[in-house]
């Protein structure tokens, strides 16, 4: 009996499907864990029953009024924010790494997050005057819009400085990121210095990242901005695959390289700025998650971008769960948790570069 060999690559689409289903299941597990753990425990059955009750669907599981109040008023907006922030930062990080053709590109490392944070802090401290000068802009939209502008400005600055004859110089990019982070830190330090006691309390926890102060009112203006970046950036996957060969090769393949880069950078700034405006600086998500996906699935951006969004959302939810329970009854800033994981991972990347002799 002869055995016909399966052509190499035939099973790849099924393998990618399995990974996407697995990552979706992991995200569902993280959601159930995040909404269920706390002072008021909520079982998975009660969670689905409460959601069903909101849309008029009666499910066989029971729940109490207290569980419904805690879920709808506190945990569900927090989980929604965690999903948006994790997915947004991860897919923005993967996109930047593809655009720069460098695995160190990350919204935090190259100053995008810091620029967005500086603009957001300026609105928090000086927001009264800004709101009065822009009466046509709703107050809830002022913070995410300012963060978007700050992130976009830093992204364009790093891109311009690091670009040399159509190629991105890695060392220049990282050094520019260090400079932008330092300038943003100085600016935030000055704004903290001139803030009053109430603003200082708001800023001290916000600067290290937190999902704790979110409400539906704060979430609603941010959700469409981050969601726009998450849903549109996968459309650049084939362009990013072409960019792996170089900008000249991508141009010969029929892409308008400059136009594609501009739109991609705009969406990265939009997603990062909107996320930072409500969660503060949550570092290393955009660096670690795309690398984990590359190790598991491969470098194809068609699967890399959506998979990064799923894993990023899951890891931020788990990090938030850890931050809520590790120092009870207090709450640890989520940025500390992600830095404890991302810092060693970044050192491992540097050690690999030294061993391999380059990226």
N, C-alpha and C positions, 0 to 999 in steps of 0.2 A: 504494500500500500504506500503510495507516494504521498509525501507531505509538501504542500505548497507553502513556500516561505512567505510570511507577511512582509510586505514592503516596509522599509524603514520610514517612520513618520506617519504610517497609517493610523496608529492608535493615539497619536498626539491629540486630536480633537476630543476624543473620549477622555483622555487623561486630564485635559484642561477642564472639561465639564465636571469631572469628579472633584477636582480641586476647588472649583467655584461652588459646587454644592457643599463641600466640606467646610469651606470658609463661611458660607451662609449659615450653615448649622452652628458653627462656632460663634457667630455673631448672635444668633438666637439664644444660645446658651448664655452668652455674656449678658444679654438683655434680661433674661429671666433671673440670673444671679444678681444683677444690679438692682432690679426692682424688688426682689424678694428679701434681700438681706438688710437688716436695720433694726431699730428699736421696735418697729411693728413689722413682723414677718408677713409676707404675702406669698402664698403658694402659687405655682404656675396656673393651677386651675382657677384660683380667684383672680389672677391677672387677666386671663382670657375672658372670664365671666364679666369682669368690670368693663373691659373693652367692648364686649358684645352688648352689654347694657347701654353703652353710649350710642350705639347705632341701632338700638331696638331689637337686638338678637338675644334670645334667652338661651343660655347654656346650662348644662346640668350641674355646674359647680356653684357653691354658695360663697357669699362674701359679706362682710360687715360694712356698715356705713363708715367706720373708722378706717378700714382698709381702703375703701373707695376714696375717701378724702385725702389720705396720705399719698396714694398712687397718683391721683389726678393733679393734686396741688403741689406736690413736692418731687416725687421720684420720676414721674413720666417726663416733665420738662427737662429734668437733669439728664435722663437717659437720651432724650432726643438731642440735647446739646452735645453730649458725649459722642453720639454717632456722627453728628455733623462735623464737629471739630476733628475727631479722629480720621474720618474719611477725607475731609478737606485737606488737612495737613499732610496726610500720607500721599494722596494723589498729586498734590502740589509739589511735594518733595520728589516724587518719581518723575514728574514732568520737568522739573528743573534739572535733574540729573541727566535726562535725555537731551535737553536743550544745550546744556553745558558740556555734554559728553564726559561727565565726571561724576564718580560715585560720592564725592564729598559735598556736592551741591545740596543744600537743605535750607528751607526758609529761615531757620534759626542761625545757622552757621554763617550765611552770607549776608545777614543783616535785615532780611525782609521782615521777620517777626519783630525785631527791635524797632524798625522804622514805623511799623504799624502800631506798636505799643507806645512809642513816643507820641504819635499823633493822638492816640486814644487817651493817654494820660493828660495831654494838653487840653483835651475837651473836658475831661473830668475836673481838672483844676480851674480852667478858664472857661468852662462851658456856659456860664451865665451870659457873658458878653458875646460869645459866639452865637448863641441861640437868639439873642436880641438883634444881632446884625443880619441874621438869616431868617426872617419871620415866615418865609414861604416853605421852609424845610421843617417837617415834623421833628420834635425833640428826640423821639426814639430812633430816627434815622441818622442823627448827627454823628453819633459815636462810630457806627460801622462805616459811614462814608468817610470820616476823617481817617480811620484806620486803613481803609482801602487806599486812600491817597498817599498816606505815609509809606505803606508797603510797596505801592507802585513806584514811588520816587526812589526808594532804596534799590528796588529791582533794576530799574533803568540805569541807576548810577553804577551798580556793580557790573552790569552787562556792558556798559560803555567802557569802563576802565579796563575790564578783563579782556575785551575784544581786541585782537591784534591781527590785522589783515585777514579777517574772517575766521580766525581761530581763537578759542578761549584759552588764555594762559591760566593754568591751574593755580600756580603760586600767587599770581596777581589777584585772582578771584578770592582766594582765602585771605590774603592780606587786606584786600579791600573790605571783605566782610568783617575782619577784626576792627578795622578803622570805623566802619559804620556802626558796629556794636558799641564801640567805645564812645563815639559821639552821641549815640542815642542814650547810652547809660548816663552820660554827663547831663544831657538835657532832661532826662527823667529825674536825676538827682536834684537838679535845680528846681524843677516843678514840685517835687516832694518837699523841698526846703521851704517853698513859699506857700504850701498848702496849709489849710487849717486842720484842726484836730479830726473833724469828721472825714474830710477828704483823705487825711493821712491813714486813718483806719481802713478806709476803702481801698487805698492803693497798696498798702503793705502786703495784704494777702493776694490782691489781684496780680501783682507783679510776678509772683511765683506760679501763677496758674491755678484756677479753681473753677469748678462747675457749680459751686454751692449757692451762689446768689441768683441763680437764673429763675425767671418767672416766664409765664406764657407771653406776657407783654413785652419783655426784653427779647424773647426768642423769635417772635413773629417777624420783625424786620430783618433779622439776620439769616433766618432759614432760607429764604429764596436766593440770597446772595451766595451763600456757601453751596446751596444746592445747584445753582447755575454752574459753578465751577466744577463740581463733582460730576454732573451729567454731561457737560460739554467737553471737558478735557479728554475723555476717552476717544473723541473724534479726531484727536491729533496723533493717535497711536501709530498709524502707518507713516506719517511724517517723521515721528520720532525714531522709528525703525530705520528710515532712510538717513536720518541725521547721524546714526551710528557710523555710517560710512564716510561722513564728512559733508560739509555744506555744499561743496562743488558737486559731489555725487548726487545729493538730494535735489539740487537744481537740475541736473541732467535727467533725473527721473521724472521731471515735470512739475515739481513743487515751486511755488513762489516763496522762497525761503524766508525773506524778510517779512512778508505779510504774515506767514504762519507763525513766525517767532513773536511778532508783535501781539497777535491775538492770544497766543499761549501765555506770554508774560502778563498780559492784561488779566486773564482769567486766574493765573496764579496769585497775582496781587489782590484780586477781588476775593478769592477764597481765603487766603491767609489773613488779609486785613479784617474781613468780617469775623473770622473765627477768633482772632486775637482780641477783637473789640469786646467780646463777651466772656472769654475764658482766660484772658491774660496770656502770658508766654508759657507755652507747654513745649519744651524743647525735645529734640531728638526723634520725635515721631516721624517726621518727614525724612529722616536719615536712616533709621533702623528698619522701618517697615518695608520700603522697597528692596533693601538688601535681603531681608528674610524671604521675600517673594522670589527674588532672583535665585536664591539658593534652592528654593523648593520647586519652582516652576520653570524658570529660565528668563532670558532677557527680552522676550517678545512683548512689546508694549501693548499689543492687542489684549493680552491676558494680564500683563503686569499692572496696568492702570486700574481696572476694576477690582482686581484681587487685592491691590494695595489699599484701596478704599475700604473693602470689607475687613481686612485684617487690622487696619488703622483704627476703625471704629471699635472693633472688639477689644484691642489692647488699651485704648483710652478708657473704655468702660471698666475694664479689669483694674487698671491703674487707679481710677477714681474709687472703686470699691476698696482697694487697699488703703488709699489715703483716708477713707472714712472710718476705717476700723483699726488701723495700726496703732493709733495713739488715743483711743477712746478715753474720756468723752470729747476730746478735742478733734480737730480735723487737720490732717497734714496737707499742705499745698500739693496738688497733683504734679506740678513741675519738679518737685523734689523726687518723687517716685520715678518719673520718666528719666530724669537725669541719672539716677542711680543705676538704671539699666542702660541708657544710651551712652553714658560716659565710658564705661568699660568696653562697650561694643565699638565705639569710635577708636579707642586705643588698639583694639584688635585689628581694625581696618588699617591703622597706621603700621602695625607690626607686619601685616600681610604685604603692605607696599614695600616695606624694607626688605622682606624676604624675596618677593617676586621681582624687585627692581623697578617697580612702577605699576600704574593702574592698567 
